[in-house]
Amino acid sequence: MASNHIFKIMFVNQGKVYEVYARKISHGSLLGFVEIEELVFGERSGLVLDPGEERIKAEFAGVKRSFLPVQSVVRIDEVRKQGVSKIVALEGGGNVTPFPTAHYSAPAGEPGPKK
């Protein structure tokens, strides 16, 4: 039975918020990364094109799988219908303080950074 799950993923990349749709998402095989696969783009007629979606489609052309750092992910939703992929500039650039992120530390008994 085929799965019809579609996920909307919002993430920050180079000062912009990307909104993309994918059929598969997982915690990934790399520590600290979210893995997205099978990106979905709207199939439109040749008469009406959305320049924003075309830009994302061109940027991800040929990409089989993407690994997003967990810190860059804003939100992941499972949706019933696919929307339009887009890129939006972040607002309030200079007044926003980044949320502190945790760094991986070695478990007890393993060598860690030297002090």
N, C-alpha and C positions, 0 to 999 in steps of 0.2 A: 504494500500500500504506500503510495507516494505521500510524502510530507508536504504540506502547503504552508509551513511556517514562514513568515517573513518578519525580519527584525529590522527596526530602525535604530541605527547607531549614530550618536552624536559625539564627536570628538574634536579636540582643539589641535590644530597643526599650524605652526608659523603665524600665530596671531589671528587665525580665522577658525570659525566653527564649521566643521564639515557635517553634513547630514547625508548618510548613505543607507541603502537598503541591501540586506544580504539574506540568503537562505540558511546559512550555517554560521554558528558562532560558538566558540568554546574558550576555556581558560588558556588554551594553547600549550604547546610543548616547551615554551621558553618561560622561565620564571619571570613574573611581573608583566606579562603581555597578554592581551586579549586577541584571539585569532578570529578573523572573519574570512569567510569563503563564499563563493558564488554570489558576487555582487549583482544586484538586479537594477536595471535601468529601464525607464519607460520606453516602450516601442511606440513612437509617434508616426503620424503620416508625414510625408515629405513636405507638406505645406506649412506646418506649424512646428517650429523648433524652439526649445527653451535654451537660450545661450548658457545659462548657469549649469543646467544638467549636461549639456554638450561638453562644457569645460571639465566637469568631473569625469564624464565618460572617457574623454581623451586622456586625462591624467591617470586613470586606472586601466587604460587599454592594455590588454595582455597580462594583467595581474591575475594570478590564480588564487593567491592567498595573501592577506595582509596581517601583520602583527602590529597591534597598537599598544603603546605603553599604557598600563593601567591608569597612571596619573593623567593621561590626556583624555580618557573617556569621561564624558559628561553624563551620558544617559544611554540606556539600552532598553528599548520597548519591543514587545512582540505585538505586531499589528495585524489587523485583518486584511487591510488593503495597502498596496504599495503607494507611496506618495512620490513627490518630485524630489530628487536628490538636489542638494544645493550647498553653496559655500557662502557664509555670512561673516563679515568682518566683526571682530570683537568690539564691544562698546566700552567706553571708559578706560581705555588702555593705561593711562598714567596713574589713575587713582586706585587701581585694583592691586591688592597684595596677594601673591600666589598662596594657595593653601599649602601648609607645610606637608611634606611627604615623608613617609617612613622609608628608611633605607634598610636593606637586608643586612642582617648581622649573623655571623656564624653561630650555630648552636653551641651550647656549653661543651667544653672539652675539645673543641676544634680551634685551630689557630685563627685568630682574627687580625685586624689591623694592629700594628705596633704603635705604642704610645710614647 
